Amino acid sequence: MHVLGRLLLGGFALLLAVPTGAAVLFLALVLDPGANAWLTHGALAGLDAALGDISAGLPPESLFLLVAGLAQALFVLLCLPPALVGLAGEVLGARGILWYGGGCGLVTAALPWLARGATRPGAAGLVAAEARLTLILFVVGACAGLVYWLVAGRSAGRARAPA
């Protein structure tokens, strides 16, 4: 019965942590000038591709692929880190704020680097932009992890005292 209660509490914590991470990511992308420019250029490129398909009489497949890719990336960045850190915290009985906040932030910031594989040689401006994006993703993951900790992480691994 204890396991079922912890699963429900963890699910509820994820239900609150994921939108928190999404809100922080949205605010960071809108407020940060570098990320805002990157987002604007990407949106304009996607719109250009979709309008090109429509003007050629084709269905806007590029728009559908863009939306599907964006949904997959957001799932990986927003849902996976709190779920992995929360599951590991439950199994290990970790209750620390640094475990959930820092661990989730590190996992979220490391995901793009792990997905890409190796570092790209480039100009200093590109390295600075990647560092800025890594910092933004760390903050997004840390906020999601802290919300998870507030709801479920503080009592992780604790068994109820017998009545």
Residue, then its C-alpha position, 0 to 999 in steps of 0.5 A: m500500500h505504501v508503494l501505491g501511495r508513493l506512486l500516486l504522490g510521485g505522479f502528482a509531483l510530476l504533474l506539477a513539476v512539468p508545467t513549472g519547467a515549461a513555464v520557466l523555459f518559456l520565460a527564459l526563451v522570451l526574456d533572454p535576448g540570445a534565446n529570443a533571437w534563436l527562437t524567432h529565427g527558428a519560427l520564421a524558418g518553419l513558417d517559411a517552409a510551411l508556406g512554401d509547401i502550401s503555395a506549391g499545393l502540398p500539405p504542410e508536412s514540414l509544419f507537422l514534422l516541426v511540431a512533432g519534433l518540438a513536442q518530442a524535444l519538450f517531452v525529453l527536456l521537461c518530463l524525463p529529468p524530473a521522472l528519472v531523478g524522482l525515481a532514483g530518489e525514491v529508490l535511494g531514499a534521497r530527501g535532499i533539496l540538492w538531489y532533486g534541484g541540482g540533479c534534475g538541473l544537471v540532467t536537463a542541461a546535459l541532455p542536449w550535449l548527450a544527444r549531440g554526442a561530441t562538441r562542435p568546433g566553432a566560433a566564440g559566439l557559438v560557444a557562448a550561445e551554447a553555454r547560455l542555453t545550457l545555463i537556461l536548461f539547468v535553471v529549467g530543470a532545477c525549478a522542476g526538480l525543486v517543485y518535485w522535491l516540495v511535493a514528494g521528495r521531502s518524504a522519499g524513502r520514508a516508510r510509515a510508522p506502524a499504527 
